């Protein structure tokens, strides 16, 4: 059994619980599975939402996500397959395709659209919502397209890791954030391969399997379509994942909790109800973006 690690873990985290995604639709009827729901926002602070979309049927995605607002957080769209066009009221425009990432900081607010640039074939990927600290919620919007070639990767001992954010085994990711220090890895494991990732014990962390299956030292089996919330044990030093008998792909996501109040009304995430009321008023008055 192969291992990727800088130094062996002595007390890997256990699985607190497994969570199944909830089938839903968003935008103009795009079908998806909502894996991280708002009921888990405090438990998995600073992460607010994770959606997994994947279909070969254009009727499930062709209408896309027409103009809609955001304020107070960041959206990270990771495209596994397909092409998506982004436009927003701050003047940003970009196109992401297979393996690319779209990172948008809504800050004080933007109105944006995400439109598929294909009429057939497979569309698959993820959207993660990452909270902003109170001091950054009203910052200027920011946007970056990251092509697949720009996502740092490493391969070792039957494991390939794509480092979207943070750092893993000496490889810095495409994006860094000081306040939340997010780690976002896309892991590709051969059958039986093992991966170890050091994590600070105070970080909240979860794993989502989207192909194959993983096992943990405790014997917990995590099948595809399930999110494993990793326990915050004070003495833990990271996570150890082992693929089953099939090739496995999974997201490992972790970050430093903000520990701040979360007030959400749809696409607005602030710290107080009064700030939400102001966000709605600003949107209605055309003051976003």
C-alpha positions as CSV (number, residue, x, y, z in Angstrom):
1,X,0.0,0.0,0.0
2,X,1.5,3.3,-1.1
3,X,1.6,6.5,1.0
4,X,2.1,10.2,0.2
5,X,3.2,12.1,3.2
6,X,6.0,14.4,4.4
7,X,6.0,12.6,7.8
8,X,3.7,9.8,9.1
9,X,0.7,10.9,11.1
10,X,0.5,9.7,14.7
11,X,-3.2,10.4,15.4
12,X,-5.3,10.9,12.2
13,X,-8.8,12.3,12.5
14,X,-11.8,10.0,12.8
15,X,-15.0,10.4,10.9
16,X,-17.6,12.2,13.0
17,X,-20.4,11.4,10.6
18,X,-21.3,10.7,6.9
19,X,-23.7,13.1,5.2
20,X,-25.6,12.3,1.9
21,X,-26.2,15.1,-0.6
22,X,-29.7,16.5,-1.1
23,X,-31.1,16.6,-4.7
24,X,-32.2,20.1,-5.6
25,X,-32.1,22.7,-8.4
26,X,-30.7,26.2,-8.5
27,X,-30.5,29.0,-11.0
28,X,-32.9,28.4,-13.9
29,X,-33.5,24.8,-13.0
30,X,-29.9,23.4,-13.0
31,X,-30.1,20.0,-11.2
32,X,-27.5,19.3,-8.5
33,X,-26.7,17.7,-5.2
34,X,-26.3,20.0,-2.2
35,X,-23.7,18.3,0.0
36,X,-23.0,21.1,2.5
37,X,-26.3,22.7,3.5
38,X,-26.9,25.7,5.7
39,X,-27.6,23.4,8.7
40,X,-23.9,22.6,8.7
41,X,-22.5,26.1,8.3
42,X,-21.6,26.5,11.9
43,X,-20.1,23.1,12.2
44,X,-18.0,23.5,9.1
45,X,-17.2,27.2,9.5
46,X,-15.8,28.9,7.3
47,X,-17.5,26.9,4.6
48,X,-21.1,27.8,3.8
49,X,-22.2,25.5,1.0
50,X,-20.9,22.8,-1.4
51,X,-22.9,21.8,-4.5
52,X,-22.0,18.9,-6.8
53,X,-23.5,19.0,-10.4
54,X,-23.0,16.3,-13.0
55,X,-25.2,15.2,-15.9
56,X,-25.0,14.2,-19.5
57,X,-28.5,15.6,-20.2
58,X,-28.4,19.2,-21.5
59,X,-31.9,19.8,-20.2
60,X,-30.5,19.6,-16.7
61,X,-28.0,22.4,-17.1
62,X,-28.6,24.4,-20.4
63,X,-30.5,27.3,-18.7
64,X,-27.6,27.9,-16.4
65,X,-27.6,30.6,-13.6
66,X,-29.0,33.9,-14.9
67,X,-28.1,37.2,-13.2
68,X,-28.2,36.9,-9.4
69,X,-26.5,38.8,-6.6
70,X,-23.9,37.9,-3.9
71,X,-22.5,39.8,-1.0
72,X,-20.2,38.8,1.9
73,X,-18.5,35.6,0.8
74,X,-16.5,33.9,-1.9
75,X,-17.6,31.4,-4.6
76,X,-15.2,28.8,-5.9
77,X,-16.4,26.9,-9.0
78,X,-14.3,23.9,-10.0
79,X,-15.2,22.5,-13.4
80,X,-14.5,18.8,-14.0
81,X,-16.1,18.7,-17.4
82,X,-17.8,21.3,-19.6
83,X,-17.6,25.0,-20.3
84,X,-19.1,27.8,-18.2
85,X,-19.1,31.6,-19.0
86,X,-19.0,34.1,-16.1
87,X,-20.0,37.7,-16.4
88,X,-20.5,40.2,-13.5
89,X,-21.5,43.8,-12.7
90,X,-17.9,44.6,-11.6
91,X,-16.8,44.2,-15.2
92,X,-15.3,40.7,-14.9
93,X,-15.8,38.1,-17.6
94,X,-14.2,34.7,-18.0
95,X,-14.6,31.1,-19.3
96,X,-13.7,28.0,-17.4
97,X,-13.5,24.5,-18.9
98,X,-12.3,21.0,-18.0
99,X,-10.2,21.2,-14.8
100,X,-10.4,25.0,-14.5
101,X,-11.4,27.0,-11.4
102,X,-13.4,30.3,-11.1
103,X,-12.7,32.1,-7.9
104,X,-14.9,35.1,-7.1
105,X,-14.8,37.3,-4.0
106,X,-18.2,39.0,-3.9
107,X,-17.2,41.4,-1.1
108,X,-19.6,44.3,-0.9
109,X,-21.6,42.8,-3.8
110,X,-21.8,41.8,-7.4
111,X,-24.6,40.7,-9.7
112,X,-23.3,37.9,-12.0
113,X,-24.4,35.1,-14.3
114,X,-22.9,31.7,-15.1
115,X,-24.0,30.4,-18.5
116,X,-23.0,27.0,-20.0
117,X,-21.2,27.4,-23.4
118,X,-22.3,24.0,-24.7
119,X,-25.5,22.5,-25.9
120,X,-24.6,18.9,-25.6
121,X,-22.2,16.6,-23.7
122,X,-21.4,16.3,-20.0
123,X,-21.4,19.2,-17.5
124,X,-19.9,18.3,-14.1
125,X,-18.2,20.1,-11.3
126,X,-18.6,21.8,-7.9
127,X,-19.3,25.1,-6.3
128,X,-18.0,25.9,-2.9
129,X,-19.0,28.9,-0.8
130,X,-16.3,30.3,1.5
131,X,-17.2,32.9,4.1
132,X,-15.4,36.2,4.5
133,X,-14.4,37.6,7.9
134,X,-16.5,40.6,9.0
135,X,-13.7,43.0,8.2
136,X,-13.6,41.9,4.6
137,X,-17.3,41.5,3.8
138,X,-17.5,45.0,2.2
139,X,-14.3,44.9,0.3
140,X,-14.1,45.4,-3.4
141,X,-15.1,42.5,-5.5
142,X,-12.4,40.3,-7.0
143,X,-12.4,37.6,-9.7
144,X,-9.9,35.2,-11.2
145,X,-10.1,32.5,-13.8
146,X,-7.6,29.7,-13.2
147,X,-7.1,27.3,-16.2
148,X,-6.5,23.6,-15.6
149,X,-2.8,24.1,-16.5
150,X,-2.5,26.7,-13.7
151,X,-3.7,24.4,-11.0
152,X,-0.6,23.0,-9.2
153,X,-0.3,19.2,-9.1
154,X,1.9,16.5,-7.7
155,X,2.0,12.8,-8.3
156,X,3.5,10.3,-6.0
157,X,3.0,6.6,-5.1
158,X,-0.3,6.2,-7.1
159,X,-1.8,9.4,-5.9
160,X,-2.4,12.6,-7.9
161,X,-3.3,15.7,-6.0
162,X,-4.5,18.9,-7.6
163,X,-3.9,21.8,-5.1
164,X,-6.6,24.4,-5.7
165,X,-6.0,26.3,-2.5
166,X,-3.7,26.1,0.5
167,X,-0.6,23.8,0.3
168,X,0.1,20.1,0.4
169,X,3.4,18.3,0.7
170,X,5.4,21.4,-0.2
171,X,3.2,22.4,-3.2
172,X,1.4,25.7,-2.9
173,X,-2.1,26.0,-4.3
174,X,-3.4,28.4,-6.9
175,X,-5.0,30.6,-4.3
176,X,-4.1,31.5,-0.7
177,X,-6.3,33.3,1.9
178,X,-4.9,34.7,5.2
179,X,-8.0,34.7,7.3
180,X,-9.5,31.3,6.6
181,X,-6.4,29.5,5.2
182,X,-8.5,27.2,3.0
183,X,-7.1,23.9,1.9
184,X,-8.8,22.6,-1.3
185,X,-7.5,19.4,-2.8
186,X,-8.8,17.2,-5.6
187,X,-7.4,13.7,-5.0
188,X,-7.1,10.9,-7.5
189,X,-6.2,7.6,-5.9
190,X,-5.4,4.3,-7.6
191,X,-7.0,1.2,-6.0
192,X,-5.5,0.6,-2.5
193,X,-3.5,3.9,-2.6
194,X,-3.2,5.9,0.7
195,X,-2.9,9.6,1.2
196,X,-2.0,11.5,4.4
197,X,-2.5,15.2,4.9
198,X,-1.4,17.1,8.0
199,X,-4.1,19.5,9.4
200,X,-4.1,21.8,12.4
201,X,-6.4,20.3,15.0
202,X,-8.5,23.6,15.2
203,X,-9.3,23.5,11.4
204,X,-12.7,22.2,10.4
205,X,-12.4,19.6,7.6
206,X,-14.5,17.4,5.4
207,X,-14.0,14.9,2.6
208,X,-16.4,14.4,-0.3
209,X,-16.0,11.2,-2.5
210,X,-17.3,11.6,-6.0
211,X,-16.0,8.4,-7.6
212,X,-15.0,5.1,-5.9
213,X,-14.8,4.8,-2.1
214,X,-12.5,5.6,0.8
215,X,-11.8,3.8,4.1
216,X,-10.4,5.2,7.3
217,X,-8.3,3.7,10.0
218,X,-11.4,3.2,12.2
219,X,-12.9,1.0,9.5
220,X,-15.4,3.6,8.3
221,X,-16.3,3.1,4.6
222,X,-17.2,6.3,2.7
223,X,-18.9,5.6,-0.7
224,X,-19.4,8.0,-3.6
225,X,-21.9,10.7,-3.0
226,X,-21.2,11.0,0.7
227,X,-19.4,13.7,2.7
228,X,-17.3,12.7,5.7
229,X,-17.2,15.4,8.4
230,X,-13.8,14.9,10.2
231,X,-13.8,15.1,14.0
232,X,-11.9,17.9,15.7
233,X,-9.9,16.0,18.1
234,X,-7.4,18.3,20.0
235,X,-4.5,15.9,19.6
236,X,-5.1,15.0,16.0
237,X,-2.5,15.8,13.4
238,X,-4.2,15.2,10.1
239,X,-6.2,12.8,8.0
240,X,-5.4,9.5,6.4
241,X,-7.4,8.2,3.4
242,X,-7.2,4.8,1.7
243,X,-8.9,4.0,-1.6
244,X,-10.9,0.9,-2.0
245,X,-10.7,-1.6,-4.8
246,X,-11.6,1.0,-7.5
247,X,-9.9,4.2,-8.6
248,X,-11.2,6.9,-6.3
249,X,-11.6,10.7,-6.6
250,X,-12.4,12.9,-3.6
251,X,-12.2,16.5,-2.4
252,X,-10.4,17.2,0.8
253,X,-11.4,20.6,2.1
254,X,-10.3,22.3,5.4
255,X,-10.0,25.8,6.8
256,X,-9.6,27.9,9.9
257,X,-13.0,28.7,11.5
258,X,-13.9,32.4,11.7
259,X,-16.0,32.0,14.9
260,X,-18.2,34.9,13.9
261,X,-22.0,35.2,13.7
262,X,-23.5,34.0,10.4
263,X,-26.6,35.7,9.1
264,X,-27.8,34.5,5.7
265,X,-30.6,35.5,3.4
266,X,-30.3,33.6,0.1
267,X,-27.2,35.0,-1.7
268,X,-26.3,37.4,1.0
269,X,-24.1,36.3,4.0
270,X,-23.4,38.8,6.6
271,X,-23.0,38.9,10.4
272,X,-26.2,40.6,11.5
273,X,-29.9,40.8,10.4
274,X,-29.5,44.6,10.0
275,X,-26.7,44.0,7.5
276,X,-28.9,41.6,5.6
277,X,-31.7,44.2,5.4
278,X,-29.1,46.7,4.0
279,X,-27.9,44.2,1.5
280,X,-31.4,43.6,0.1
281,X,-32.0,47.4,0.0
282,X,-28.7,48.0,-1.9
283,X,-29.6,45.2,-4.4
284,X,-33.1,46.7,-5.0
285,X,-31.6,50.1,-5.5
286,X,-29.0,48.8,-7.9
287,X,-26.0,49.5,-5.6
288,X,-24.3,46.1,-5.9
289,X,-21.3,45.9,-8.2
